[in-house]
């Protein structure tokens, strides 16, 4: 499995950013790290190994960009408004410096966005905000509500980056074209969050998959089983 490391100066974020890329061709799959995780995290915990067959068969090309969680939602040293603004910059960075280049080099018009735990928040939020480039969203043990990171503060940047808030009123018909999978377990601390997202989607008539695994916990061994299983459900060719 071909692996490349890229480091570049992001003009949007004004700092050096890193990303690993696995494979040579196929549907672009952007995988976010969990909260404050490194760009190597999904490799380090063998999530990429779990889908190596798809990479080697050139069905997918996987991108694992760094996050800036420690400068945005998880930076309790700055005002919540600044946390939200920094995340907005990250959203712009992802679109212009990661997603659009990935689409160009793979020749696809849309991508898969995936992640575990808080990485699933990133995948879901980015995918819903940008349906024009989103084919699929894969969530594993996801948490989707970021209001706990800003306490009582609330503004448009918080609202429009908090899926449980904006999704009920989101009427973009392109959302219905996105295939969404929510994977959780009966012993996953995020199970209720997944069920609530499913209920919102059901209320809007949006088809999706809610996979609640008996006894499954909030941990990497579960997610390593989920990821290839969920990819097998997608028309990647």
RODO-2510 file (C-alpha; in nm, 4 decimals, decimal comma):
residues 237
     n   res          X          Y          Z
     1     x     0,0000     0,0000     0,0000
     2     x     0,1588     0,3234    -0,1163
     3     x     0,1933     0,5871     0,1558
     4     x     0,2978     0,9506     0,1135
     5     x     0,3508     1,2279     0,3659
     6     x     0,2768     1,5872     0,2666
     7     x     0,3677     1,8993     0,4623
     8     x     0,2941     2,2473     0,3386
     9     x     0,2384     2,6007     0,4593
    10     x    -0,1339     2,6702     0,4625
    11     x    -0,2067     3,0269     0,3506
    12     x    -0,5545     2,9993     0,5048
    13     x    -0,4402     2,8854     0,8491
    14     x    -0,1018     3,0570     0,8399
    15     x     0,0839     2,7502     0,9664
    16     x     0,2445     2,4251     0,8566
    17     x    -0,0024     2,1411     0,8027
    18     x     0,0509     1,7684     0,7517
    19     x    -0,1365     1,4891     0,5800
    20     x    -0,0815     1,1242     0,4921
    21     x    -0,2152     0,9847     0,1648
    22     x    -0,2619     0,6136     0,0996
    23     x    -0,3024     0,4583    -0,2432
    24     x    -0,2683     0,5622    -0,6038
    25     x    -0,6240     0,5896    -0,7377
    26     x    -0,9879     0,5462    -0,6513
    27     x    -1,2715     0,7265    -0,4770
    28     x    -1,1280     0,9902    -0,2421
    29     x    -1,1877     0,9104     0,1256
    30     x    -1,1022     1,1896     0,3714
    31     x    -1,0649     1,0554     0,7257
    32     x    -1,0539     1,3009     1,0159
    33     x    -0,8728     1,2224     1,3438
    34     x    -1,0506     1,2037     1,6781
    35     x    -1,0410     1,5012     1,9174
    36     x    -0,7016     1,6742     1,8971
    37     x    -0,5582     1,3677     1,7217
    38     x    -0,2535     1,3729     1,4949
    39     x    -0,2699     1,3322     1,1175
    40     x    -0,0998     0,9954     1,1796
    41     x    -0,3603     0,8786     1,4303
    42     x    -0,5774     0,6773     1,1937
    43     x    -0,2660     0,5004     1,0688
    44     x    -0,1243     0,4516     1,4191
    45     x    -0,4456     0,2833     1,5388
    46     x    -0,4569     0,0668     1,2231
    47     x    -0,7811     0,2074     1,0875
    48     x    -0,6103     0,2446     0,7487
    49     x    -0,4796    -0,1123     0,7647
    50     x    -0,8396    -0,2251     0,8115
    51     x    -0,9277    -0,0933     0,4638
    52     x    -0,5989    -0,1757     0,2912
    53     x    -0,7708    -0,4153     0,0487
    54     x    -0,9822    -0,1290    -0,0880
    55     x    -0,6708     0,0861    -0,1235
    56     x    -0,4680    -0,1850    -0,2967
    57     x    -0,7544    -0,2596    -0,5362
    58     x    -0,7568     0,1125    -0,6255
    59     x    -1,1169     0,1436    -0,5155
    60     x    -1,0269     0,4245    -0,2737
    61     x    -0,7497     0,6729    -0,2097
    62     x    -0,7330     0,7754     0,1569
    63     x    -0,6368     1,1190     0,2913
    64     x    -0,5739     1,1763     0,6640
    65     x    -0,5338     1,5518     0,7221
    66     x    -0,4432     1,7090     1,0551
    67     x    -0,7071     1,8893     1,2557
    68     x    -0,6745     2,2118     1,4532
    69     x    -0,9035     2,1075     1,7385
    70     x    -0,6512     2,2329     1,9938
    71     x    -0,6845     2,5787     1,8372
    72     x    -1,0594     2,5709     1,7836
    73     x    -1,3274     2,3807     1,9779
    74     x    -1,0871     2,2369     2,2380
    75     x    -0,8884     2,5551     2,3082
    76     x    -1,0337     2,6669     2,6399
    77     x    -0,7710     2,9423     2,6659
    78     x    -0,9451     3,1602     2,4064
    79     x    -1,2955     3,3046     2,3818
    80     x    -1,5627     3,0724     2,2374
    81     x    -1,6173     3,3159     1,9506
    82     x    -1,2525     3,2720     1,8544
    83     x    -1,2817     2,8930     1,8817
    84     x    -1,5716     2,8993     1,6380
    85     x    -1,3946     3,1407     1,4008
    86     x    -1,0879     2,9184     1,3963
    87     x    -1,3047     2,6221     1,3035
    88     x    -1,4552     2,8217     1,0170
    89     x    -1,1013     2,8764     0,8893
    90     x    -1,0370     2,5022     0,9203
    91     x    -1,3510     2,4343     0,7146
    92     x    -1,2159     2,6676     0,4447
    93     x    -0,8743     2,5015     0,4647
    94     x    -1,0278     2,1574     0,4233
    95     x    -1,2245     2,2598     0,1175
    96     x    -0,9575     2,4565    -0,0652
    97     x    -0,6375     2,2771     0,0374
    98     x    -0,7486     1,9159     0,0877
    99     x    -1,0843     1,8255    -0,0672
   100     x    -1,0729     2,0094    -0,4000
   101     x    -0,7140     1,8942    -0,4740
   102     x    -0,8142     1,5353    -0,3824
   103     x    -1,1079     1,5507    -0,6219
   104     x    -0,8906     1,6871    -0,9013
   105     x    -0,6195     1,4254    -0,8649
   106     x    -0,8617     1,1306    -0,8417
   107     x    -1,0951     1,2555    -1,1149
   108     x    -1,4037     1,2296    -0,8953
   109     x    -1,6637     1,4980    -0,8313
   110     x    -1,7457     1,3891    -0,4753
   111     x    -1,5707     1,2325    -0,1767
   112     x    -1,6334     1,0116     0,1258
   113     x    -1,5959     1,1894     0,4589
   114     x    -1,5298     0,9598     0,7530
   115     x    -1,4184     0,9698     1,1136
   116     x    -1,4372     0,8142     1,4578
   117     x    -1,5670     0,9901     1,7704
   118     x    -1,5023     1,3656     1,7246
   119     x    -1,3667     1,2846     1,3805
   120     x    -1,7214     1,1790     1,2959
   121     x    -1,8368     1,5264     1,3996
   122     x    -1,5940     1,6727     1,1453
   123     x    -1,7029     1,4288     0,8748
   124     x    -2,0731     1,4910     0,9310
   125     x    -2,0483     1,8661     0,9702
   126     x    -1,8260     1,9129     0,6661
   127     x    -2,0351     1,6777     0,4549
   128     x    -2,3653     1,8432     0,5422
   129     x    -2,2221     2,1914     0,4912
   130     x    -2,0808     2,0984     0,1507
   131     x    -2,3206     1,8604    -0,0246
   132     x    -2,1773     1,9655    -0,3606
   133     x    -1,8605     1,7635    -0,2882
   134     x    -2,0075     1,4945    -0,0606
   135     x    -2,1069     1,1519    -0,1830
   136     x    -2,0956     0,9610     0,1446
   137     x    -2,0554     1,0222     0,5180
   138     x    -1,9272     0,7412     0,7410
   139     x    -1,9560     0,7920     1,1177
   140     x    -1,8084     0,5540     1,3746
   141     x    -1,8868     0,6280     1,7398
   142     x    -1,9731     0,9839     1,6455
   143     x    -2,0398     1,2838     1,8677
   144     x    -2,2088     1,5716     1,6873
   145     x    -2,3022     1,8478     1,9321
   146     x    -2,0236     2,1027     1,9964
   147     x    -2,2196     2,3294     2,2312
   148     x    -2,0439     2,1722     2,5300
   149     x    -1,7197     2,3181     2,3923
   150     x    -1,8514     2,6742     2,4061
   151     x    -2,0761     2,6526     2,7159
   152     x    -2,3382     2,9289     2,7036
   153     x    -2,1865     3,1182     2,4114
   154     x    -2,3788     3,1089     2,0849
   155     x    -2,3435     3,2843     1,7490
   156     x    -2,3909     3,2040     1,3809
   157     x    -2,0544     3,0286     1,3577
   158     x    -2,1577     2,7944     1,6377
   159     x    -2,5055     2,7365     1,4962
   160     x    -2,3898     2,6661     1,1407
   161     x    -2,1271     2,4185     1,2622
   162     x    -2,3518     2,2272     1,5009
   163     x    -2,5428     1,9596     1,3058
   164     x    -2,8078     1,8876     1,5734
   165     x    -2,9070     2,2552     1,5544
   166     x    -2,9002     2,3345     1,1830
   167     x    -2,9935     1,9947     1,0370
   168     x    -3,3662     2,0131     1,1264
   169     x    -3,3994     2,3333     0,9234
   170     x    -3,1659     2,2343     0,6407
   171     x    -3,3737     2,2124     0,3241
   172     x    -3,1050     2,1729     0,0588
   173     x    -3,2362     1,8876    -0,1617
   174     x    -2,8774     1,7721    -0,2250
   175     x    -2,8638     1,6449     0,1347
   176     x    -3,0993     1,3663     0,0316
   177     x    -2,8447     1,2432    -0,2226
   178     x    -2,5750     1,1843     0,0414
   179     x    -2,5488     0,8289     0,1711
   180     x    -2,4971     0,8463     0,5464
   181     x    -2,3974     0,5686     0,7850
   182     x    -2,4026     0,6035     1,1633
   183     x    -2,2195     0,3251     1,3456
   184     x    -2,2408     0,2899     1,7223
   185     x    -2,2862     0,0271     1,9926
   186     x    -2,5017    -0,0431     2,2939
   187     x    -2,2009     0,0242     2,5192
   188     x    -2,0864     0,3314     2,3264
   189     x    -2,1104     0,6554     2,5228
   190     x    -2,2148     0,8242     2,1967
   191     x    -2,5032     0,5883     2,1155
   192     x    -2,7704     0,8432     2,2116
   193     x    -2,6093     1,1068     1,9891
   194     x    -2,6336     0,8728     1,6914
   195     x    -2,9935     0,7809     1,7669
   196     x    -3,0881     1,1493     1,7903
   197     x    -2,9241     1,2261     1,4541
   198     x    -3,1099     0,9309     1,3038
   199     x    -3,4396     1,0601     1,4413
   200     x    -3,3799     1,4017     1,2839
   201     x    -3,3011     1,2433     0,9482
   202     x    -3,6085     1,0204     0,9689
   203     x    -3,8231     1,3258     1,0420
   204     x    -3,6859     1,4899     0,7294
   205     x    -3,7423     1,1779     0,5204
   206     x    -3,3703     1,1342     0,4520
   207     x    -3,2580     0,7765     0,4058
   208     x    -2,9558     0,6633     0,6051
   209     x    -2,8178     0,3639     0,7924
   210     x    -2,8104     0,3445     1,1727
   211     x    -2,5992     0,0466     1,2803
   212     x    -2,6227    -0,0168     1,6564
   213     x    -2,3990    -0,3120     1,7417
   214     x    -2,4834    -0,5176     2,0459
   215     x    -2,2160    -0,4818     2,3160
   216     x    -1,9926    -0,2607     2,1016
   217     x    -1,7926     0,0038     2,2892
   218     x    -1,6384     0,3386     2,2003
   219     x    -1,2961     0,2190     2,0874
   220     x    -1,0691     0,1502     1,7933
   221     x    -1,1228    -0,2297     1,7649
   222     x    -1,4928    -0,1629     1,6983
   223     x    -1,4186     0,1092     1,4447
   224     x    -1,1670    -0,1130     1,2649
   225     x    -1,4480    -0,3628     1,2109
   226     x    -1,6970    -0,0985     1,1048
   227     x    -1,4891     0,0883     0,8482
   228     x    -1,4392    -0,1888     0,5895
   229     x    -1,7938    -0,3096     0,6452
   230     x    -1,9326     0,0343     0,5677
   231     x    -1,7111     0,0814     0,2634
   232     x    -1,8495    -0,2475     0,1294
   233     x    -2,1951    -0,0856     0,1294
   234     x    -2,0916     0,1952    -0,1061
   235     x    -2,0821     0,1974    -0,4881
   236     x    -1,7197     0,3046    -0,5126
   237     x    -1,6593     0,2323    -0,8803
***
